[in-house]
Amino acid sequence: MLFIQNFVYAQVNFSTRQFRLGLTNDGRLSSLASGTANKNYLPQGVRNALLTVKMDGKELEPVSLQWKAKPGLLMLSYPGNVEAAIKVVQQQDYITLELTQLTNATAAEWIKWGPFPTTIADTIGEVVGVVRNKDFAIGIQALNVKTLGGSPDVDSDIQPTVEVNEQLLRGDVAKATSYGSLIQAYCRNRNKDRVIDNWSHPRYLAPAFKQDGGVIGSKLAIFGVATPQVLAVISSIELKENLPHPMLDGVWGKVAPHSTESYLIMDFGVNTIKEALALTQQAGLRYLYHGGPFDTWGHFRMNNKEFPDNWASMKACVDIAKAQQMRLGLHTLSNFITTNDPYVTPIPDARLARVGYSVLAADANASANEVVIGDPSFFNQFGNNTLKAVVVGTEIIRYSSVSASAPWKLLNCQRGAFGTTASAHKTGDSIGKLMDHPYQVFLGNYELDQEMAKTIARLYNETGLMQISFDGLEGCWSEGMGDYGKQLFIKTWFDNLSPALKGKVINDASNPGHYFWHIYTRMNWGEPWYAGFRESQLQLRLRNQQFYRRNLMPSMLGWFSLKAETSLEDIEWMLARGAGFDAGFGLSTSLETMKKHGRLNEVLAAIKLWEDARQKGMFTASQKLLMEDTRNEFHLEKNAAGDHQLIPVHNSHFVHEQKIRQPGEPVFSTFSFQNPHASQAAAFIITMVPKKESDLEVTFSNPVITINQQDAFTIPVTLKYNQHLYCDGKTVKLYDRQWQLLQTIGLNGPLPSLVNGSNQLSFDGKFSGENGGDLKIEMRVKGTPEKLKATR
C-alpha cells in the first residue's frame, strides 16, 4: 500500500462532518482521522482489527473485508470459514457499527470491537471511552447494555481498578499505551453455565444468561470531533440512539449546573421533617438526604419509628418538602439483602445468589451439627465468605469450616439460621453455598436483583423521592456477570421510573461503568469516618477530581461530617475546595448535633453564601486554580453593597508546650510568622489540647502574646482543655469545644499588629500544674478582597 500524507489507501472509508474511519481490505483500520485538519491519529505499525472473534478458545482476526454499499454491510471473513456481517450507518457526527450476523454465533465466546489504537495521549477517559488532546477527541459509545466497554480478558467481567502515576484508573474502555492510547469494547456470549474466578472466589458458578441474544446485536458508535464538542456529540448519540438522556431542571445532566448540587445528609421522619427542612433551607440547599431509612434491605421496608406507615410516611415527608420547593433523597445498598428481610427469613428465596452447588452425600437429621457433601470446592473458599451459609431446601445452615479430607463435611453447623426452620434432609438433596458480603448481608441472582431494582423504582414512583445513591453496587457481581449485572440493575431501575421522574432523579454511586455513564448524574466518593475533617480520604478526594475531569463527569467532593466540634474555618476550607473544583458535597450530620453546635447559624450562612456563588459561576479560572490547592484558605463574605467578595487567608500553625524549668528560666515559646498581606490586627485561634498523660484538671491562664518586641498583650482568661480562644482581629471570645460561647473577653488596649513580611512572635502564660497539654496556635491574616460577579 502507498502512504501519502500519513494515510494508507483504504478499501473503505466512512465519514462524518469531522472524522474519517478507514478500513483496509483485510479488516483492519487504516485511519482514524480528523476530516478538517487532515491528520491521521492512527499509529503506524500497531496491529489492530475492527472486530475480533473468539471461538473454540482461539482469537480470530479478519483476513478479508468486503463492503456491500446497498444494504450497508461490512462482510468480514475469518480463518475456519467464519464470516461476520456488520451493519454500518454514517450519521453527521458519528458512525454506528452493529454485528448482525456471525457464523455459528452460539459457539462464539465473545466478540471484541478493536482495540482501536490512537496517537492521542493527553487525556484518557477510561470509563467514558474518549481520548482527547487540546484539538481533537476520538471516542466510542456502547449503544446497548450488553456491549461492555473494555476488554474481555477477565472472565468475571469486572472492570480493573489500578493505580498509575498516583491516579486511580477505574476501567479500561480507554487505556494509555506506549504509542498513545486505545479504546475498546466487547460482548460476551452467556448461553452456557461457566465456572469462573469471581470476587475472591477461584470457583464461582456464572449461570447461563440467554435473554440478551448473545453476541448478535452488539452495537457501537465511534466518533472523532473537535475537543470542545465532545459532550455535544455524546448528547446527540444518546438522543438518536435511544440511550438514557437524563435532564435536570430542563438541562442535560452532564452539563447541568444543578448536577453538582450539594446536600444535607441527616436522618428525618414524619415528626422531624419540618425541622430538618428548615435547617436545609437555612444552608441554602435544596436536597435533604436520609442516610439510612430502612429496617430491611431487599424489600426496603422503612424504619417503623421514623416512618410508621412505611412508604406512605415517606411520601408524606416528600409532599411537605415539595410544598417548600425542596427535594428528598435516600441511601441504598443496591442489591444487599439484610438477614432480617423476607427474602431470607423465615423461608429463604430461591433466587438468593449462590457461589455454587453440591449434593448431600449422607442423610442429615434436623439437629446434626455436621453435614456431609459430595464436593467441597464451592464451600471451602473463605476469601470473601463472611456469613458461611448454605441453603438446603428451605433451611439456611451456617458452618465454620470444611473437613480437611473426605468424606467432606461442613463442620460446627448452626441449624435453622436466620429464623429458618431446621429440618431433615436426604442423600442427594441439592445444597447451595450462599454468596454474601462483609456487611453481613446476602445478595441476589439476576432475577432477584431485577425484582429489587423494580422495587426501588416503585418506591420512588410512589413517594416522589428525587435523589438516590446506589452504594455497594458491586454487590451485583453476585450474578456472575460482573459489570454487566451492575449496569442491568441500574438500567432496570431507570427504565421503571415513571415519566414524571425518569431522568430527573439525581443518582450517584461509588462504582462507575461505561453504559452506566449515561444514567448516573455523578459519582461521589470520599468518606469522613477515618480521620479529621480535612484529612479523611483527602488524597482520594483530590484524585477523584482528576477522574471526573478525565471522564467528562460533574465533580463532587464526597461526604464530610459536620460535628458539634467542627469549626467554621474547616467548613470554609471545604467550601473553597468545592468552589475550586466546581464540586458539590454531602454534609453528614444530625438534628442533635446541629442543636449542640454553638456557631451553627454562621456555619449554615457560610454554606449558603459559598454555594450560591458557586452555582452562579462567580469564581474566575485563576481563583479556582488557587482554591484547588488544599493549602490555600479563603473567606467569602458580602460587603456593605451586598456584593460577594472573596478574601484570601494566610495562616500558620504553632504549638506552645508546657516546659518544666528551674526557677527564673524562661518558659515562653518563640515563632516566626510570614504575613504576605498588608499590616493588620492579629487574628488567631488558640486551643488547649490534652496529651496522653495530661491531668484533665490543668488550666492555662492569661495568655501573653508579643509581636515584634511590642508591648506584651495579655488576655485575661483561663483556658480549660478543648476550649478555643478565638480572635477575628476585632474581638476575643472564649468557646467550649462545641463552639458554645462562654465569654467575650474585655481588652484593655488594641490588639497587636502583624506587619507585612516577617513577624517574630512570643507566647507565654501559666499552666496550673505539671501535667498540662499543648496550646495549638493558629495565626491568620486576610488579603485584599476580590469582588465577584455572576456568569450564569
N, C-alpha and C positions, 0 to 999 in steps of 0.2 A: 504494500500500500504506500501511497505517496503522502508525505507530510507537507502541508502548505499552511502557513500562519498558525502553526501548532495544532492543526486539525488533521484528523485522519479521515480520508474519504470514506463515508459510511454507506452501508447498504440502505439504511432507512434513517430519516430524520423526522422528529416530531418537534413542533414548535409552539410556544406561547408568545405573548407580546414581548417578553423579556428573556426567554430561555429556550435553549435548544438541547434536546436529548438525541444523541446519535448512537446508532447500533450497527455493529458490523454484521457481515453475513454468516458469522458463526455464533451469534447470540451474545456478543459482548458489547460493552459500552465503547464508543469512540469519542464521545464528547458530552460534557456537562458544561454548557457554555452560556455565557451572557450574550444574549442576542443583540444588545445595544452596544456593549463595549467590545464585542467580537473577541472575547477572551475565554479560553477553554480552561476550566478548573479540574479537568480530569488529569491525574498524574500519569506520566508516561512510564511504561514498564511495570505497572502494578496489575496483577492478574485480577480479573473481575468477570462476573457473569450476571446477566439480567435476572435469571431465575435458576436456582439450584434445586434439585430434587433428590431426596434420599429414599432409596428403595433397596431392600434386601441388605441393609447395613452399609450400602455404598452411596457416596455422594456423587451424583451425576451432574455434570455441567453440559450445556448445549454444545452441539457440534455444527449445527446449521440453523439458519433463520430464513423464513420467507414471510413477506408482507402481502396479505390479501386486502387490498385497499377497500373493495366494495363492502365486505362485511366488517372491515376494521379489525382484522385479526392478525396477530403475530403468531406464526407457527414455528415452534422450536422443536428440533429433533435432538435426541439424546442417545447415547450408546444403549444397546439392547432393545432397539426398536421402540423406544419410549418417545411419545410426542405430547406436546403441550400446546394449547391454544390460549392466547392472551388477548382479551378484548381491550383495545386502546381507544380512548376518547380524548381529543385535544380541546381543552377549554381555553378561555382567554388567558388565564393566569396559572394553570396547572394542567397536568396530564394524568389521566387515570389508567391504571393497569389492573385488569381483573382476570384471574385464572378461570377459564370457563370449561376447559376440557383437559384431561390428563389420562394417558394410557394406564389402565389398571389403577385408577386413583385410590381405591380402597387399600391397596398394598403400599402406598406411599407412607413413609414415616412422617415426613414433613416436607414443606417447600420453603425456600428462603429467597426473599427479594434482596438481590445484591449479595454482599455489601457493595455499595456504590462508593468508590474512593474519590476524595476530592483533595485539592491542594489547600483548602481553607483551614486555617489552624487557630484563628484568633479567639473565637468563642464557640464552644461545643455544647449544644443543648442536649444533654444525654437522655432526657425524658421527652421533651417536645419533638426531638428528631430534626433539629435545624442547626446547621453550622453557618457561621457568618463572619465576615470581616467588615471593615468600615464601609465597603462599597456594595458587596453582593452577598446574598444568602442562598443556600440550597437546602431544601428540606423534603421530608416525606411525611405523610399522614396516613395512618391506617384508617380505612373507610368502613370497617366493621369491627366488632369487638373481638372476633376470633383471630383476626390478623394482629399479632402481637408485635410491638416494637422490640427490636433487639435480635439476639441470636438464639437458635435452638440447642446450643451446645449442652445446656444443663437440662436433664430430663424433668426436673421439678418445675421448670418454667418460672422460677423465682429470679427476678432481676438482680444482678450483682450490685453490691454496695462496696466500694473500695475507696481508700484514701490515697490521693495522688497530689503531691505538692501542697499538702495541708488543706486540700479541698476534698470534701466527701462527694463522690460521684455515685448517683443513685440510679443506675441503669446503663444500658449500652445501645439505645436506639441510635445515638450518635456517639462516636468514640474517637479520641485523639490517636493519631498514628505518627510514625516517623516521617511520613510524607505529607501529613496534614490531618485528615480525618476520614471517617467513613460513616455512612448511615445505612441502616439495615432493618428488616422486618421479616416475620416468618409466620407460618401457620402449621400447627401440628395436627396430625390425624389421630383422633382419640377413639376410634371404633373398637378398640380391644382393651381389656384389662392389662395394666402394666404394673410391675413391682419396681419402684424407683427409690432413690435416695432422696428423702424429703424431710426438711425441717428437723434435722438432728436424728432422723431415723434412717439408718442404712437400708432398711427394708420397709417399704410403705406401699400399700395397695392403692394404686390410682385407678378407680373404676372406669370402665368404658363410658364415653360420653358421645353419643351418636346424634344428638339433637341438632348440631350445627352443620351437618353435611360434610364434615371433613375438610380437606384442603380446597376442594372446588368452591369457588366463590370468594376466595381470599382476594382482597381488593386494596389497592394502594393509590395514593396521589403523590406525585413528585412535582416539585416546582423550583424555579430559580427566580429571584426578584431582587430589586434594589433593597438594601438592608432596611431602610426606614419603612418599607411597605410590607414587611413580613407578617405582622399581625393582621393587616387588612386582607392579605391573601388567605390566611388561615380562616379568618371570619367568613370570607366568600366560600371557601371549601365547606365549612360547616353548613352554611345555608343551602348550597347547591347539592350537597351530597347527603343531606338529611342526617347530619351528625347533631348531637346536642349543641344548643346555642343559647346558653343562659343569659338572661337580661336582668340587670339590676337597676331599678328605677328608670327603665327605658333605655339603658346603655349596655352594650355587650360587656359581660362580666370581666373579661380580661383587660379592659381599658377603663372600666367604670371607676371613678374616684371612690365610690362607696364600697368597692370590693375590699378595701383595706380598713374599713370602719373598725374602730376599737370597741370593746365591750366589757361590761362588768360581769364577773363570774361570782355568783352569790346564790346560796340556797334561798328559796322562797316557797310559799304555799298560799292557799286561799286566805289565810289570816295575816300574811305578811307581805302580800304582793304590792299593796299600795305604798307601804313604807320603802320597799326595795326599789320600786319605780321612781319614787321621789328622789332617792339618792342617785340613781342612774341619770335622771334628768339634771340634777344639780351638777353632775360631772360633764354635762353636755353630750351624753351618749344616747344612742337610740336603741341599743341592743342590751338586754339583760338575759343572762345565760345561767341555767341551772346546771351545776357540775355533777349532780348525782341524784336524779329524781326517782329512780326505780327501786322497788323492792326486789324484783327479779329481772334478769336479762333473759331474753328468749321470747317470752310473751309480753315483756315490757309493761308490767304492772307498776303503777305509780306507788310511791311511798304513801301509806294509808294515813299517816299523821298529817302530812302536808297537803295531800290530795285525797280526801276521804271518799270522793266519788270517782276515783281513778281518772280516766281521760276526761270526763266531764268537768272535773275540778280544774284540770289544766286548761281546758277550753275557757272556763270562766276567768282564769287569770289572763289568758290571751286576749279576751274581749275587753277586760279592764285596761290592758296595755294599749290595745288598738284604739280605744277611745281617746287616749293621750298621744296618739301617733308614735307609740313605742312598739318594739318588737321583742318577742321572747324566743329563746332557743334552749337547747339542752344537749347534754353529752351522752353519747352511746359508746358501747364497746362492740359495735358491729355484730358479729355472729357468736360472741361469747355467750355461754348459757350457764347461769348460776345453778348450783346443785339443788336449790330450793324451787326451781321453776318446774311447771307441769311437764315440760319436755323431759325431765329427769325423774320426777317423783310424783305419785307413787309407782307409776308404770313408765319405764323409760321408752322414749320414742325410738322407733326402729331406724330413724334417719340420723341419729347421733353418729358423728363421724367415727369410723373405725380405722385403726392403723393396719389391721389385717385380721385374719381368721385362722382358727384351727377347729378341731373337734375334741370332745371329751373322749379320753381313752379308757375311762372306767366310770362306773356309776358314782354319783355324788349325792349323799343324802343332804337334808336341809341344814344340818349342823356341822358338816365336815369342814375342817379348817385347812385341808389340803385338797386341791383339785388336780386331777391327772389329765394332761392334754397330750395330743398327738405330736405337735410340732411347736417348739418354743420360740421360733425365730422372730415372730412378731411381738412376743411378750417379754423378752429379756433385753429390750432396748430401753435404757434408762436416761439417755442424754436429754430427753425432753419428755419426761414421764412423771408428772407431779402427783396425780391422784392414784396412779397404779390401779386402774379399774378395768374390769372386763364385764361383759354382759352375756348372760345365758338365758334365753327365753325372756322373761320379764324381770329377772333379778340382776342387780349390779353387785358384783363381788370385788372387794379390794384385796390386794395381796402385797406382800413385802418384797418378794424375790422369786426367782425360779431355781429349781434344784440344779445342781451342777452336772448331773448326768441322768440318763434315762433310768426308770420311767420319769418323764418330765412332769414336774409338779409345780403348781402355784402354791407358795408357802405362806403360812400365817394369814390365812384368808379371813376377812371380815364379811360375814354373810348378810344379805339384805341391806347393803349400804345405801345411804341417802334416802331412807324411807321406802325402799323397795322391799318386796317380800321374799324372804329366804324360802327356797323350795327344793325338792329333789330333782335331779337331772339324770338322764340316761346316757350310756355309752353311745357315741356317735352324734350327740347333740352339738350343734354349732356353738362356738364360743368366740366372741369378738373382742379384741383389745380396743378400748375406747381411746380416742385421741383427746388430749386435754391441754391445758395451758397453765403456766406457773401462777396465774391469777386465781387458781383453784376453780376452774370452770371447764365445762365440756364445750365442744364445738360441733358444728353441723356438717352434714354432707351437702352436696349440691342442692338436692330437693328441699332440705330443711332450711338451708341458707336462703334460698329463693323465697320460702314462706316468711322468714324473718324480715327480709328486705321489704316484702309487701306489707308486713305488719307495721314496720316503721313508716312506710309511705301512708298507710291508713291512719296511723297516729297523727301525722302531720295534716292530712286532709280533714280529719275530724276536729282538730283543735285549732288549726291555723298558725302553728309554730312556724318561725321564719329563719331559724338558724340551727345548724347541726354540725357536730364533729363526729366523724367515723373513726374513733380511736380504735386501736387494735385490729385494723383492717387486715393485717397479716393473718388473723385467725382464719380467713378464707382459704389459706393454704391447706387447711384440713381436707379440702375437696380433692387434693392430689393434682390440681391443675395450676398451681402457682398463681401468678398474676392474672391469669385468665379468670380464675374463680373470683378473685378480688374485684375485677372490673365487671364481671357479670352481676355481682352483688349490687354494686353501685348503680349500674345501668337499670337493673330491675326496680330499685328504689326510685330512680329518676323517672322511668317510664310510667310508674304507677302513681305519681303525683297528679293531683287534679290540675286542670288547665289554669286555675287561679294561682297555683303555686309553682308549677313546673318552670324551672329556670330562674325562679325568683328567691329561692331559699339559699341563703349563704351557707355553703358547706365546705368543710375542710377535712383534712386527715393528716396523719403522720406518715403516710405511705403512698407515694405518688405512683403514677402509671401513665403510659402513653395515651391510650384511649380515654382513661380517666381524666386526663388533662382537659378534655372538652367539657367535663361535667363540674369538676370542683372549682370553687371560687378562688381558693388559695390553699397553700399549705401553712401550718402554724406550729413550728417546733420551738422548743425551749421551755424547760420546766424550772420552777422556783424552789424546789424542795431540797436542793443538795448543797447550798452554800448561801452566802449573803445575798442581799437584794441585787447588787451589781455583778456579783461573781458567778452565781449559779448558771452553769452551762453557757457562759459568756462566749467562749470561742465557738461553740456550736451555733449560737445565735448569729454571730458575725459571718461564719462560713455559709450559713443558710441564706444570707442576703445575696451572696455571690451565686448560690444555686438558683435562687429565684430569678435573678437577672439573666443567667445563662439560659434559663428555660422559659423566659417570657411570661413570668407569673407576677401577680401583685405581691408586694412584700409584706411580711408580718414578723414581729419580733418574738412571738411566743407568749407564754404566760409569765406573769410576775405576781408576787404575793404581797398584798397590802396588809401589813400587820399594824397593830396599835403603836408599835415602836418605829415604824418606817418614817424616815424624815422627809420633809418637803424637798430637801436637796436631792435625795435619792429619786424621788418622783420626777423632778425636773431633769435629772440625768437621763432617766428612761425616756421622757418625752422628747428630749433633744435627739436621742438616737432615732426615735420614731420619725422626727422631722427630717433628719439627715437621710434616712433610707426611704422616706415616704412610706413608712410601715406602721400598721396598726399593732395592737397588743390586746391581750386578755388580762384583766386585773382581777386576781382571785382574792376574795375577802369574805366577810360575813357581816350580818347586821350587828352581831355582838361586838365584833372587832371595831366596826366603824363608830359605834357608840362610845367606845373607850378612847378613840384617838382624839387627843386634845386639839389638834390643828386640822381636823377633818375638813372644815369649811375652806381653809386655804388650799388643802390638797385637791379637793374637788374643783375649786375655782381654777387652779393651775391646769388640771386636765382639760377642762372646758376651753380655756384660752388657747392652749397649745394645739388641741385637736381641731378647733375652729380654724386656726391659722393654717394648719397642715391641709385640711380639706379644701381650703380656698386657694391653695397653691401660693402662699405668701413668701415662702423661703426661696432665695436665689440659689443658683447652682453652686456658687462659691461658699455660701453659708452652709448648704447641705454637706459639702465636702468636709468642712471643718467639723460638723456635727457627727459625721460618720466615725470620727476618731474618738474612741471612748475616753481618752484622757482629757478632752476638752469639755468644759462645762459652760452652761448658758442659763440665763434667766429671761423670761418673757413677761412683759407687763404692758399695760396700756398707759399712755401718757395723759396729760390733762385734756388734750384734744380728742381723746378716745382712739388714738392710733395705736396699733400693735408696734412694740419696739423690742428688738432682740438685743440683749446685753451680754457680751462675753464675760465670763467669770474665770479668774485665775485663782487657784488655791494650792496650798501646800499643807502637808500633814507632819506633825511633830509629836514626840512623846516626852513628857516630863515624868521621870521616875523618882520614887522616894529614895533618898540617899541617907545612909547612916554614917555620919562623920563625927570626928572628935569635936568638942565644944569650940565654937568660933570659926570652924571651917565652913566655907560657903557650900550651900546645897542647891543653889539655883541652876537652871539649865539655860544654855545659850543656843540660838539658832540663827541661820541666815535665810532671809526671805526675799526673793526677787519679785518686784512689782512691775509688770510690763505696762501698766496703765498709769493714769495721772495720779498725783498725790491725793489721798483721801483718808477719811477717818477709818480706823481699824475696824474690821468686821471679823468675827471669829465664832467658833463653836468649841467649847471645852466640855469634855465628858470624862467623868471619873469611872474607870472600869476596873473590876477586881482581877487580881491574879489568882492562880490556883490555890495558893496558901493564904490568901488575904483574910483578914479579920473583917467581917461584913459590917462591923460597927464603926470602923475607921471613917473619919471625915477629912475633908480638905478645906481649910478656911483661908479667907482673904487672899485670893489670887492676886499676884502683883505682876504687871506687865510693864516692861521698859523697852522703848523703841528708840534706837539710835541715840542712846545716852540722854534722852529727855528725862524729865521728872518721872519718877515711878508712878504708875497708875494702879491704885489699889481698888479692888472691887469688894465691897463689904458684904460678903455672902459666905455660907458654908455649904459645900457640896457633899452629898452622900453618893453611894455607888449608883451608877447608871442614871444619874441626873445630868442635865445639859445646861450649861451656861451659854446663852445664845445672844449674840450681839450682831445687829444688822447695820452697824455704823451709826446708829441713832440712839437706840435704847439697848439696855441689857436686861434679859429676862432669865429666870430660872424655871426649868421644866423638869417634870419627872420623866421616867423612861418612856412613857406613853404620850408624851408631849402635852400633858396637862399643865397649865400654867400654875406655878407655885408662888412666884413673887416677881414683881417688877422692881429692879434694883435702882434705888436713888443714887445718883452720881454727884460727887462734889465738884466736878470740873469736866471740861470737854474730853472726849475720847482722844487718845494719842493718834497721830497721823502716820501713815505709811507713805513714804516718798516714792516717786518713780525711780526704779532701779533697785540697787541693793539696800536692804534694811537689816540691821542687827537687832535681834530680839533677845530679851532676857525674861525668864519666867520663874517665879518663886511663889511660895505660900507655905502653909503649915499643915502637915498631916497630924492627926490626933493620936496616932500610935505607931508602932514599929512595923506592923504588917499591913501597910497600905497598898493601894493599887497604882495604876498608871493614870496619868492625866493625858488624854488624847486631845491634841490641839489642832484645829484646822483654821488656818488664816485664809481669808477670802477678800479679793478686790475685784471691782467691776470695771469694765471697759466702756468705751463710748457707745451709746445706744444707736442702733440702726433701725430706721423706720421701715415697716413692711407694707407691701401693697398686695391686694388680692389679684390673682391672674386667672381664676376660674370661678 
